[in-house]
């Protein structure tokens, strides 16, 4: 007989709530993904996508998850800029990377 597990369990986090369902949830996910993939500057698309996601949380269309909160906080750091400062390629690449992670996590929101 073996003892209790001592090594950490890895894998995707278990959602605390069932994912949001219905037309509003589907529309919010589709809108986020369309904004994320839109032509234009990645930083501006990221700002618009994050704002749309916040609206979806506030309206109840999607459930906020701990993972999404962490990703949105990371995105906010990547998009920070001082007055008059332009965000360069590293910020754009970070924004694209984080948006893709958020898009995957939205299926749990």
Residue pairs with C-beta under 8 A, 6 or more apart in sequence:
13 65
13 66
13 67
15 65
15 108
16 65
16 66
17 63
17 65
19 25
19 63
19 107
19 108
19 109
20 28
20 61
20 62
20 63
20 109
24 56
24 59
24 60
24 61
25 56
25 61
25 62
25 109
27 61
28 52
28 53
28 56
28 61
28 62
29 62
29 106
29 107
29 109
31 52
31 56
32 49
32 52
32 53
32 56
32 102
32 103
32 106
33 103
33 106
35 45
35 48
35 49
35 52
36 45
36 46
36 49
36 99
36 100
36 102
36 103
38 45
38 48
41 92
42 92
42 93
42 95
42 96
42 99
43 79
43 87
43 91
43 92
43 95
45 95
45 99
46 75
46 78
46 79
46 95
46 96
46 98
46 99
47 79
49 99
49 102
50 72
50 75
50 76
50 79
53 62
53 68
53 72
53 102
56 62
57 63
57 64
62 106
62 109
63 109
64 109
65 105
65 108
65 109
67 105
67 108
68 102
68 105
68 106
68 109
71 98
71 101
71 102
71 105
72 102
74 98
75 95
75 98
75 99
75 102
78 91
78 94
78 95
78 98
79 87
79 91
79 95
81 87
81 91
